[in-house]
């Protein structure tokens, strides 16, 4: 078939499909909005960790909320999205970690942040105001799809046939700070589609490194949502990076210990971000006691693949186990240890793997 015939065929296809298709934004860094709603793919597959079947307490009361309905608000609520003073919203940075400091109460900030991710094309799998926790479903960044010849000519008509081969999800944690405001943390997790073997007969989804720049992009957009100008938000997220202090893994007594040469406040924040970024299920946290309550699944106990475990009945010894991640300040460093559910020191191979996962993210 000649090149002219190919173009004629493509043109005909365009005319047939045009009536039933919409469009997405082009030329943007991120675009998780697709025709008909969010592109959702059930891909919860972190290394050695799984997001567990959601408890009923995570169910969203009142049914679904759409981005369009979030935009229809009473006039008196508009003021909550505007910065009340110059330093009402600012970004802080420590190494690769960034977070927002907002001088507003958690009750005021929560609905703004909740609506923000909806407006950016995401749905939630966790939506817990009491814990200050939002986690999105896996979604595709359509802005990453290459703009080849066919895309440039047929582009938006055949969007459903194109895939970037990557999926992303984001976790937002809102913590009250000592000044009466909140700190907002956004962490990214990614998956990529790879061939299973050299025969290229099938593909699997595997974890890919978290993307600090993608986190920064959404923090910048969230600043704008909170009332900061786009120019100020861009300048704030582009500030020079501050080097993070190095961590070390040692054995103290009967337990492995992660040493962080930082104050408790800094170490607490760094550990929390590492837990979010590596995909732990954080059930609760107690800053006063310096404890994160997490659940962990040790997938090394079995040789069978992840998907076979996901879709088959699990035995008791391979199910989720509760642990405590304890953060304690000493004279010289802040120590991080793993405890069992009863609060006793844990020095099993699983506990050592947990600390290594956290340590790897902090480096």
Phi, psi and omega in degrees: 000135183286164178299321179297319179295320178300318180294323178295319179297316179297320179296319178296317178301320178301314182295324182291320187270345190301321187294334185257013187237150176251206183220164173232163181289141176246157175080007179261159178291319181228143178203096180259009178266129180232167178300126178086008177118194184288141175279100186255131178229127182283091188233042186283086190224065177282163181289123178064006183225150172224144168281125189279168175305131189291137175289156180295340180292344179273358181294140181276118179288149173087005177085189185286152176238130181258157179297323181294322179288331177295332181284344181265098185233155175298150184302322186292344181272351183297327184298335182289344180265000182253141179295129183276342178205173185300317183261023180296325178228127176215160179252139176246154181216138176219103185064232181273357183265133176232151175203162180260142171246120185237124181275058175220159181288160180298323181296328179283321185285324187307306182296332179292312180293320179301316179288332183301311183290326175299316182292339178266012170095019184250156168245163184254145168252338173228132181213080188242099181294325181299323178268355184065039189233129173231133176226130183275162170285162174298137180215161183255134175275099185291344178291346181273354180288125182302142179265076180279187184301314183293319179297322181292329184267321180254333173034253191294339182292321185251028182303324183295341181271355183250145177218145178281345184076015179223150175225149182227151168219155185228141175244131178245127179240127180247116182242136174291139178250178187288347182266001181096353176264204181224154168254135181243123181245135177237124179236147184247144169229143184229154173228151175227150181269121183233156175292143181291325181205186183290342179286344180056036182273349180195168182234158174225160177262127181234152180294147171235160185300149174295154186246100180300328180289327176291322175299316180296323180299315181285329174296320178297316179294324178292325175301318178296318178300327181275000172116358179279145178293154181300323180294317179295319181296316180297317180294324182292319182282350182262010180294158184298146181281137177261131182294137178271149177289151185276150178251165178213146177257127179224176174245124181235114184066237181258011186225147172288144184226135173260121182260125178241114182282058180224168173294166180300315183301316181291315181296319178301315180295315182296319179294317179300316178295322179296319178296318178296316186289328180270000169091015175297149171272104180269108183282326182195170176211147179228096184295323181299322179269350180069045185227131167257131178260115187232166173238141185222141176244119180274098183280355180283351181288340181235152179268343183291156187290168183297315184294324179294328177285327181294323188251018174231162182292138182264144176275165186298323186281355178248006180280180182292142179239137180274137177225164172243132174258108185264131179245116185230134177272131173247189182297321187248329183221175170254126184260140177240125179229163177254132177240157174282182185297337180272356178091013179265148182302137182241124179233030179285167175304326179295316179298321179294323178294322179299313180296323179294321177300315179295316182297319181298324180286332182281346184278000000 
